[in-house]
Amino acid sequence: MTSIPVSSGLSMMAAAPVTSNRSSSGDDSSGTWFEALSQAWGKTLDGEAAKIEQMSSGIGDGADNPSAITKLTAETMRMSFMANSSSSSIDSVGKALETMARKG
C-alpha cells in the first residue's frame, strides 16, 4: 500500500478545485476550498451588513425607541464578532497553508 505523506496530501487538498453538483447562481464556482471559505464568509458578512442597514434605516425613519436601538446595538456587536471570527479563521487557514507549502 502506497501512502502519501500528510503534508503532501494536505497541500494537494488545499489547492484542489472546488467541485459541486449544485447549480451556480451566476457566481464563479471554480477555485480552491480556501477561496470558497473566503467567499462564504464574505456572503455571510454581506447578509449581516444588509440586516444592520435595514434596522438602522428603520431607526432613521422614526422607530427610534429604546428596544429598536438595543436590537441594532446587539446586531452590530454580532457583526463585529463575525468579522473578527472571519478574519481569524482566514488568517489561521492561510498560515497553515503557508506552513504546508514550506514543508511540502
C-alpha positions, 0 to 999 in steps of 0.5 A: 500500500502506497501512502502519501505523506500528510503534508503532501496530501494536505497541500494537494487538498488545499489547492484542489478545485472546488467541485459541486453538483449544485447549480451556480447562481451566476457566481464563479464556482471554480477555485480552491476550498480556501477561496470558497471559505473566503467567499462564504464568509464574505456572503455571510458578512454581506447578509449581516451588513444588509440586516444592520442597514435595514434596522438602522434605516428603520431607526432613521425613519422614526422607530427610534425607541429604546428596544429598536436601538438595543436590537441594532446595538446587539446586531452590530456587536454580532457583526463585529464578532463575525468579522473578527471570527472571519478574519481569524479563521482566514488568517489561521487557514492561510498560515497553515497553508503557508506552513504546508507549502514550506514543508511540502 
